[in-house]
Each structure stands twice: as structure tokens, then as C-alpha cells.
Amino acid sequence: MISLREKATNFSFILPALIIFSAFYIYPFFYTFVLSFQQYDLISSPEFVGLANFKEVISGDKAWWDSVYNGAFITFWALTFQNILAFMLALAVNKVVRMNKFYRVVFFLLPILSEVIIGLLMKQLLVSEPVGRNVFNNLLSNMGLGFALHDWLGAGSVRLMTALVHCWKGFGWAFVILLAGLQSIPEQLYEAARIDGASSWQSFCRITVPLLMPVLSLVFVLTILGTMQAFAMILALTSGAGGLTVVPVMRIYNHLRGNQAGLACAEGVVLGVILIAVSFTMFFISKKIREKYGVLPT
């Protein structure tokens, strides 16, 4: 039986972390929810306005839903191109015996770099002078590919280029998670499948994908959450590009700068509800797929 003194001693070890977590996460979360029902300019006293902020966000602010579309566009490319690339690299590295750890380090370098640095670096590569160095177009010209020269961050391609830069920056963490998931699958299952005459494709569809589904669903959810909250890299790369690459968090940031804290908090709550709904949907789909393949009991 643990005495009260021992319980107090044990609790004292987690108390500092609990205080920090409460001060910087729990309290701001509830205060954001409270401010979403108020009109607040960060100077005068907050004024309760009920659901007016939510009404403006949902039905009166077209620019907000444009930013959601921009975020969804980048998220689509992250879910497809980024995660497919990460999955293919994880499958390849999983078969490599030599230099396995080297590849992990190389592919994980980009995610640990600052998003601002990546944004400014890509601006130098893609934008012409005086803003950037136009390195990519100069390289194409020197290779005799002048027909491929393009205004990469122009109005016609800035949204796609932003999505591709985001994918290039973020595929490393998905690669590491997927590789860990692949290495957790027992090799004996593949050996048994080969003995039974299963092809590589059948083993992939019947063993790899079902057993990897919890990891895939986690990667999908983290991709959605991370991409829909992307901010620093896009701000450094395009500064919004006149609205073409303004994402929800950038919209919230602009309203905070404009002393519209109540409206910004309401947008944050709406974005949170959207992300929670999408996350639960992804986990539900994952569970149904695992039940279908017998990974989970029905």
C-alpha cells in the first residue's frame, strides 16, 4: 500500500511539467474558446457578442473559406505526393541492409530544419532578382532547356509550387514513421506467404497494407493536422501571394495583427472542429479497413 507521503513525493516529480502544460496549453485553449464569443481588440475590455464571430466566419467571410481551400489544396498534395514518396522510400530502405541508418539520417534532415529557412532558401532558388537569385531558371538555361523557363511563383503556379515545397520539406518524418511500421511487421509472415505461393504483390496487399494501416492512418492524420496548420514556410516563401496561398493559420495571424482577437479565436475554434472531424473520420476508415482484413476483431 502506497502511503500518502509517497504519493505526494511521486506527484511532485510531474508537478513542474503539469504547471508548464497547464500554463501554456490548457489555459490558452480555454481562453481562446472564451474569447471566440467576444469582441476584443487586445487593448480595451472584451465585449460579449455571442455567436457573432462564428456567424461572420461561417457565412460572412469568403476569404476564410478561400484560405481553407488553399490549405486543403496543399493537404491534398501532402497526402498523395508526399506520403507516396515517403512510402516508396521506406519500402526501398527497408530492404537495404547496408547504410540503412545513413538513409534515415539523410531523409530526416529536411524536417528538422527551420521552416523559415526552407521558405527563404526556396525563394532564392525560384524567384528572379532583386528578391531572389533565380537559380533554378538559370540552371535550366545553362542546360539548354530555355523553353522550360517559368515564373515559378507567379499567379498561375504559386499554389502548386507552395504545395510541392511543403511536400519536399515534410516527407522525411512520414518516411521515418512508415519505415518503423514496416520494420515492426514480422518477417515470418512473408516467409509463410512465399511458401504458400503468394506473389510479392499479394504479400504487399494482404500483409503489408493491412498491418501497416494503423501507421498509415496516423501518418494521414498527422499530415492533415500539420499541413492545415502550416504557416512559417508559406509566409517566408510567398507572404500569401495576394491571397493565393493564404492558409487558415495565416488568416488567423492577420486578424490578430489587425486587433481582431475575438474573430481570430473564432476562426481557430472552427479550424479545430474541422481538423477533429477529419481526424476521427480517418481513424474510423482505418478501423473498418483493418476489420475487413482481420487485423481487428469485427
N, C-alpha and C positions, 0 to 999 in steps of 0.2 A: 504494500500500500504506500503510495507516494504521499509524503506529508505536505502540508500547506506551504511550508518553508521551501521545500524542494520545487514545488510548482512555481512559486514566486521567483525562485532563482532561475529556473528554466525559462520562464516568461521574460525575465529581464534581458536575456540574450537576443530575443527578437523584438524587444520594445523599441530600440532605436530605428530599426528598419520599418516597423509599423508606424512610427511617428512620421518618418520621412514619406512613406507611401500615402499616409492619410493627408499630409500637408500638401503634397504635390500632385496627387491623383484623385483621391476620394473627395476632398473638399472642392477642388476646381470642377469636378464632374457635377456635383450637386449645385454648385453656384452657377455654373453655365446653364443648367436647367431652369434655375430660378430667374436668371437674367433674361432668358428667352421670352418671358412673359412681361418684360418691362421695356420701356424706352429709356436708354441710358447713353449719355454722350461722354462718359468717363470723367466728367467734370462736375455737373450738377447731380442732384439726388435722383436715383432711379424713380420712374413713374410707371405704375402698373397699367398695362394696356391690354391685358388678357391675351386673346389669340390673334391679335392684330399682326404681330410679326410673322406668325405661321401662315396667316392668310396671305400676306404680301409675298412670302417665299413661294408658297404652293401655287397661287393663282395670279399673282400680280407682278411677278419678276421673271420675265422671259430670259433675261441674261443669266439667271441662276440655273435654269434648265439647259441653257446652252452650255454652261460650264459643266453640268452633269454629263451632257452628251460628249463633250471633249474628253472628260475623264473616262467615260465608257469606251470611247474610241481607242484611247491609249491602253485601257484594260483589255480590250479585245485582242490587240496585238501582243500584249504581255501573256495572255492566257494561251494564245496559239503559237506564234513565232518564238517567243522567249522560252516557254516551257517545253515546246517540241525540241528546240535546240538543246536545252538543258538535259532533256530525257535521252536524246541521241548520244550526247557526250557521256552521260552517266552509264549508258549501256556499253559504250566503247571502252571507257576507262575500267568498268567492272571486269572486263575480260583481260585487261592488261595486268601482267604480273610485275614487270619491271617498271620503275619510275611512277608507280601508282600515286604515291604521296606527292610527287613533284607536280603531277597534273592537277591534283586537288588544290595545291597552293596557287598555281598559275591561274586557274579558272576562278578562284575565290578572291583574287586581288582587287578586281573592279568593285565588288560590293562594299569593301571596307574603305574605299576612297571616298572623300567628301563629294557630295552631290554638286556642290557649288563649283568645285574644281573640275568635275566632269563637264558641267554645263559651260564653263568658261573655256575649257580646252576645246570642246566641240565647236564653239562659236568661232574660235580662231581657225579651225580647220575648214569650216563650211561657209563663213561669211567673208565677203570681199573687204578690202581696205576702205576706210580707215578703221572700221570696227574690228575686223578680223584680218587674217593673213591669206585667206582664200587658198589654203594649202591643197585641199582636195581637187579643186578645179585646175590648179597649176600642175598637179601631178598627172591628171588626165591629159592636159595639153602637152606635157613633155613626153607622154607615152604615145602621142599621135592620135588621141581619142578626143579631139576637139569637138566632135559632133555631140559628145555626151556632157559638155559643159552645161551647168544648170544653176539657177538661183535656188540653192537647196533650202533656204529658209524664207523663200518667197511665199506669197499668199497661196499659191497652188499646191505647195508641198510641205509647208511648215508643220502641219499637224502630223503627217506621216513621219517626217524626219524626227520630230519630237518623240513619237512613239518608238521608233527604231533605236534612238539614242537611249531611251529609258530601258528598252529590252537589252541592249548591249551592256548597260550598267548593271542590270539586275539578274541576269541569267545565272550568275555564279552561285548565289545562295540556293536557288532551286536545284542546281546541279549537285551541290553537296548533300542536300536533303534526300534527293532521289537516289544518289549513289549509296547513301546509308541505308535506304529502304531496300535497294537491290541486294546489298550485301547481307541483309537480315533474312533473306529467303534461303532455306536450307538447300544445299546442292543435291542432297539425296532425292529431292522431288524431281529434279531434272534428269537424274540418272534413271529413276524408275520410269519416267515418261519415255526416255530413249529405249529402254528395254521393252516397253510395250509398243514400240514402233511409232511413237509420236514424232512429228516433224518439228523443226525449230519454231515455225510459225504457230503450230498447235500448242507447243510448250509456252510460247510467249502469251498467247490468248487465254490459255487455260490455267497457267500457273503464275506467270509474272504479273499480268494486269490485275487479276482478282486479289492476289496477295499484296500487291502494291497500292491497291485502291485507297486504304486509309492514308497513306503517304501522299498519293496524288490529290486527294480531297484537301489535305492540309496545305499542300502547295498551291492549289487553286484558290483556297480561301485567303491565304497569306498574300497571294498575288493580287487578288481583288482589293483587299484591305490596304496593301502597300501602294498600289497604283492609284486608287481613288483618293488617297491622301498625299500623293506626290506634290511637291511644292518647290523645294530649293533648286533642283536641277532645271526645272522648267522656267523658273524665274530668272536664273542665270543665263539660260540658253536663249530664250525668246522674249522674256518680260511680258508674256501674254500675247504677243503678236497681234495687237489690236482686237483681242477677243477670240482669236482662232485657237489659241492654246491656253486660255484661261480655264483652270480646273477649279473644282469646288473649294479647296483649301485656299487657293489664291483669291477667290471671290470673298471668302470669309476674312482673309487678311486685309483686303482692300476696304471692307466695311469697318474693320477695327481701326484702320488708319483714318477713315473718314468719320470717326467718333460715332459710329452706329453699333455700339457693342451689343445692344439687345437684339438687333436684326442679325448680327453675326452669330450670336449664340443660337438663335432660332435655326439658322442655316446649319450650324453644327449639329443640332439635335436631329434635323431632318436627314442630314447625311448619315448620322449614326444609325438611325432607324433603317435607312436603305441598306447599309452595309450589314447590319444584323440580319435583316430579312434574306439577303443574298447568301450570307454565310450559313444560316440554318437550311436554306434550300439546297446548297451544295452538300452539306452533311447528310441530308435526307436522301438525296440521289445516290450518294456514295453507299449509304446503308442498304438501299434497295439493290444496288448492283452486287454488293457483297453477299446479300441473302440469295440472289439469283444463282451465284456461282458456289454457294455452300460455304462461304468463308465465315458467315454468321448464321446462327440458327434462325430459322423462319419463325 
